[in-house]
Amino acid sequence: MTRTVYTVHWTPGTDLLVGTCHCGAEHTFEDPATLWDWLLRHPDGHRPVPAR
């Protein structure tokens, strides 16, 4: 069984959230709903970054 992992980090001292997709792509948002929309709609067909 594989699991998809998304991470969200808050930037201290700001209203910014950084979302990281399971493929390694990152994007910064102010609105948490927009962040999750991006994470869940991130381009289909990409694969996670291989584990090292």
ABEGO torsion letter per residue (X at the ends): XBBBBBBBBBBBGBABBBBBBAAGBBBBBABAAAAAAAAAABBBGBBBBBBX
